[in-house]
Amino acid sequence: MTRLLLASILILTSLMPAMAFDKRKIVTFCKSNYAAKTASLKLCLGSEAEAAKTLERLRDISTAPAQIMVLNICEEDYKIDYASALDCVMRTLDQAEVNIKKQKEAVPEFNTIALCKKVSANVGGSYSVEKTCRDQEQNARAEVLQQYVETDIMQICARVALNVGGSYQTLKTCVEQETAAKAALQ
């Protein structure tokens, strides 16, 4: 998915006018690495310019603080050349995507249909109660999937939620409380 985003940005970048990146930095970097008037120098100049434009487009569309932080760190670590900074950004975003996937896999699967039928049965079989329960469980699961949860907290809360019948609402509340308690203890 990250590679698809990069490809889209590259296409957009080629269609848009160049932004104000430091052309002197590109020329200095390329000339220090390649002999004057060689094909390699021209290739370097072109790829560095494209990398610089792509980094600028990424900066323009990045709204999440974590994305902006990654851009800042990579650009700081690779002050000399834009291509290495762009590679750093892409590697970091790829790793973040892997971490998010692992976390989503760590969220347990609960049978909320059975849970909500039991809740409904306890009040006489109300369809409205069952529907509300299902909606709330679905919303709670979506919220848990959207946030970063430390592994130890997820394991604790999964056990708690399972012990009360497999509820995502319980999981979500537990995650919020455990996260707050851990932060307060530090």
C-alpha positions as CSV (number, residue, x, y, z in Angstrom):
1,M,0.0,0.0,0.0
2,T,2.8,2.4,0.8
3,R,4.5,1.6,-2.5
4,L,1.1,2.4,-4.3
5,L,1.0,5.7,-2.5
6,L,4.5,6.5,-3.6
7,A,3.7,5.6,-7.2
8,S,0.7,7.9,-7.1
9,I,2.8,10.7,-5.6
10,L,5.4,10.2,-8.3
11,I,2.8,10.4,-11.0
12,L,1.3,13.6,-9.5
13,T,4.8,15.0,-9.0
14,S,5.6,14.6,-12.6
15,L,2.4,16.5,-13.6
16,M,2.9,19.4,-11.1
17,P,5.4,22.3,-11.4
18,A,8.6,21.9,-9.3
19,M,8.5,23.3,-5.8
20,A,11.3,25.3,-4.2
21,F,13.8,22.6,-3.1
22,D,17.5,23.3,-2.8
23,K,18.9,22.8,-6.3
24,R,22.4,23.8,-5.1
25,K,22.3,20.9,-2.7
26,I,21.5,18.5,-5.5
27,V,24.2,19.8,-7.8
28,T,26.8,19.8,-5.0
29,F,25.9,16.2,-4.0
30,C,25.9,14.8,-7.5
31,K,29.1,16.6,-8.6
32,S,30.9,15.3,-5.5
33,N,29.9,11.7,-6.4
34,Y,30.2,11.7,-10.2
35,A,32.5,13.1,-12.8
36,A,31.4,16.2,-14.7
37,K,29.4,15.7,-17.9
38,T,28.8,12.0,-17.5
39,A,25.5,10.1,-17.9
40,S,25.7,9.1,-14.2
41,L,25.9,12.8,-13.2
42,K,22.8,13.5,-15.3
43,L,21.0,10.5,-13.8
44,C,21.9,11.7,-10.3
45,L,20.7,15.2,-10.9
46,G,17.4,13.9,-12.3
47,S,16.7,11.3,-9.6
48,E,17.7,13.7,-6.8
49,A,15.3,16.4,-8.2
50,E,12.5,13.8,-8.4
51,A,13.2,12.6,-4.9
52,A,13.2,16.2,-3.6
53,K,9.8,16.9,-5.3
54,T,8.3,13.7,-3.9
55,L,9.5,14.6,-0.4
56,E,7.9,18.0,-0.8
57,R,4.6,16.4,-1.9
58,L,4.7,14.0,1.0
59,R,5.2,16.9,3.3
60,D,2.3,18.8,1.7
61,I,-0.1,15.8,2.2
62,S,1.1,14.5,5.5
63,T,-1.2,15.6,8.3
64,A,-0.5,13.0,11.0
65,P,2.2,14.1,13.5
66,A,3.9,10.7,13.2
67,Q,4.3,11.1,9.4
68,I,5.6,14.6,9.8
69,M,8.1,13.4,12.5
70,V,9.3,10.6,10.1
71,L,9.9,13.2,7.4
72,N,11.8,15.5,9.7
73,I,14.0,12.7,11.1
74,C,14.8,11.3,7.7
75,E,15.5,14.7,6.2
76,E,17.8,15.5,9.1
77,D,19.6,12.2,9.0
78,Y,20.1,12.5,5.2
79,K,20.9,16.2,4.8
80,I,23.2,15.5,1.8
81,D,20.9,13.7,-0.6
82,Y,17.2,13.6,-1.2
83,A,17.0,10.1,-2.6
84,S,18.4,8.6,0.7
85,A,16.0,10.7,2.7
86,L,13.1,9.5,0.6
87,D,14.2,5.9,0.9
88,C,14.4,6.4,4.7
89,V,10.8,7.7,4.7
90,M,9.5,4.8,2.6
91,R,11.3,2.2,4.7
92,T,10.0,3.7,7.9
93,L,6.4,3.9,6.6
94,D,6.6,0.3,5.4
95,Q,7.7,-0.8,8.8
96,A,4.9,1.2,10.4
97,E,2.5,-0.5,8.1
98,V,3.8,-3.9,9.2
99,N,3.5,-2.9,12.8
100,I,-0.1,-1.8,12.3
101,K,-0.9,-5.1,10.6
102,K,0.6,-7.1,13.5
103,Q,-1.4,-5.0,16.0
104,K,-4.7,-5.6,14.1
105,E,-3.9,-9.3,14.1
106,A,-3.4,-9.1,17.9
107,V,-7.0,-7.8,18.4
108,P,-9.0,-10.9,19.4
109,E,-12.0,-12.2,17.5
110,F,-15.1,-12.3,19.7
111,N,-18.5,-13.8,18.8
112,T,-20.5,-10.6,19.4
113,I,-23.6,-12.0,17.8
114,A,-23.9,-14.7,20.5
115,L,-23.0,-12.1,23.2
116,C,-25.7,-9.7,22.0
117,K,-28.3,-12.5,21.7
118,K,-27.6,-13.4,25.4
119,V,-27.9,-9.7,26.4
120,S,-31.2,-9.5,24.5
121,A,-32.5,-12.7,26.0
122,N,-31.8,-11.3,29.5
123,V,-34.3,-8.6,28.9
124,G,-37.0,-10.7,27.2
125,G,-35.5,-11.0,23.6
126,S,-35.7,-7.4,22.6
127,Y,-34.6,-6.9,19.0
128,S,-33.8,-3.2,19.7
129,V,-31.4,-4.2,22.5
130,E,-29.7,-6.8,20.3
131,K,-29.3,-4.3,17.5
132,T,-27.9,-1.6,19.8
133,C,-25.6,-4.2,21.4
134,R,-24.3,-5.3,17.9
135,D,-23.8,-1.7,16.8
136,Q,-21.9,-0.7,20.0
137,E,-19.7,-3.8,19.7
138,Q,-18.9,-3.1,16.1
139,N,-18.0,0.5,16.9
140,A,-15.9,-0.5,19.9
141,R,-14.0,-3.0,17.8
142,A,-13.4,-0.4,15.1
143,E,-12.1,2.1,17.7
144,V,-9.6,-0.5,19.1
145,L,-8.4,-1.3,15.6
146,Q,-7.8,2.4,15.0
147,Q,-5.4,3.0,17.9
148,Y,-2.0,1.8,18.9
149,V,-2.2,-0.5,21.9
150,E,0.9,-1.9,23.6
151,T,1.2,-5.7,23.4
152,D,1.1,-6.2,27.2
153,I,-2.0,-4.1,27.6
154,M,-3.8,-5.8,24.7
155,Q,-3.0,-9.2,26.2
156,I,-4.4,-8.2,29.6
157,C,-7.5,-6.6,28.2
158,A,-8.2,-9.5,25.8
159,R,-8.3,-11.8,28.8
160,V,-10.5,-9.4,30.8
161,A,-12.9,-9.0,27.8
162,L,-13.0,-12.8,27.2
163,N,-13.8,-13.4,30.8
164,V,-16.9,-11.2,30.6
165,G,-18.2,-13.0,27.5
166,G,-16.1,-11.6,24.7
167,S,-17.0,-7.9,24.5
168,Y,-15.2,-5.3,22.4
169,Q,-16.8,-2.6,24.6
170,T,-15.1,-4.2,27.6
171,L,-11.9,-4.5,25.6
172,K,-12.0,-0.8,24.6
173,T,-12.7,0.4,28.1
174,C,-10.0,-1.8,29.5
175,V,-7.4,-0.6,27.0
176,E,-8.3,3.0,27.9
177,Q,-8.1,2.4,31.6
178,E,-4.9,0.3,31.5
179,T,-3.2,2.8,29.2
180,A,-4.1,5.7,31.5
181,A,-3.0,3.8,34.6
182,K,0.3,2.8,33.0
183,A,1.0,6.5,32.1
184,A,0.1,7.6,35.6
185,L,2.5,5.1,37.2
186,Q,5.5,6.3,35.1
